[in-house]
Amino acid sequence: MTKNREGGKSIMRTLLLPELADKTFVALKEAGASSYYQTTFQTVARQFIRYATEKDAQTFSMDLGLQFLEDHYSMSERIREGKFCYQYLRSINAMAEYQQSGSVILYLAKDMRNYVFPDVFKESADAYLAYRKSIGFKKKSVQTFSLYLERFFTFLDGKGIRLLNDIGIRDVYAFMDSLSACYEKPTINHTMRAVRYYLKYCYDNQLMEQELFPKIPNPHYNRQSRIPSVYSEEEVRKLLSSIDQGNPCGLRDYSIILLITRLGLRSSDVANLRFSNIDWENEKTSLMLGFYKDTSGLTVSSTVYFMAVLLFHAITLCLTCQKNRYDCR
């Protein structure tokens, strides 16, 4: 049985892209995907197959899919602009999911979903979720755990596992491996946490014989530190000292950072500086700040005046270098 299951998984991974796209589309229809999602998937799949052909790629990989989204839809730029259609990414994820499990699950809004568990796991899953509610977990947390368990049960069903006692540590590892094709590390971490504690509950309540909890890894990930809202004085000094002021581009960068750190200006305010903002006779600078309703602007000291002059001088030199094709660095 194990060999057959592994053989089926291997076949999925070697499906040619057109066949994988066709099978994924059928799976989406069977899962109840909306007509809009189906149409979007077909469009993305056609473009992806054409892209892969140009790259001499015959089978699917998530790396290829993400590169396609970047090259064809400018994904990174459009995400920053808030204009990216996530149905494109969803279509690529659907192919990755079908390649791994032979099925596709539609993840709708949590409050709208009624999660369906296989009959063989339903009683234990419902009991575990009821237990979480009883010890004070919020409804949203319980809903999220329901989603993670549904994914786990779908994977087990695809491997032909019908009983709790048939779940082995290798099956859990295989499930974790399948997640890496579709999800980021935080999602994998949260999913595996749900699986670990569900199986712990089952063992503690004599619903299964084998204790898997101590053997199941808890995937860790490095939470990226947030960008500091305020830089310390020492950090600003280090930043300024790292800039080469021996060339026009360095002077430009140095003056921009001085304007930002001395006045707390936003980058857009610096970018909107014009020669008309400089009072050459009185050696003052009048800034029109975006967050001020007063159209008269803000008049600042002579120190900032010299910073602004330095900025315009540096920019003029940079433009001169570019015009004459000099290396201004």
DALINNOR-V919699 format. One record per pair of residues at least 24 apart in sequence whose C-alpha atoms are under 7 Angstrom apart, sorted by the first residue. I is the first residue (numbers start at 1). J is the second residue. Records with the same first field share a line. If there is no record, write none. Layout:
BEGIN
I: J, J
END
This chain:
BEGIN
5: 159
9: 100
12: 99, 100
13: 99
14: 59
15: 59
16: 58, 59
17: 49, 58, 59, 60
18: 49
20: 95
21: 45, 95
24: 94, 95, 98
27: 103, 104
28: 104
31: 104, 105, 106
40: 87
41: 91
44: 88, 91
62: 96, 181
65: 92
93: 182
96: 181, 182
97: 182
100: 178
101: 155, 158
110: 143
115: 146, 147, 150
116: 150
117: 150, 153
120: 162, 163
124: 202
128: 198, 201
145: 194
148: 191, 194
149: 194, 195
164: 208
165: 208, 209, 210
169: 212
185: 221
186: 221
189: 218, 219, 220
192: 218
193: 218
247: 328, 329
248: 314, 317, 318, 328
249: 314, 318, 328, 329
251: 314
252: 311, 314, 315
255: 307, 310, 311
256: 311
259: 304, 307
END
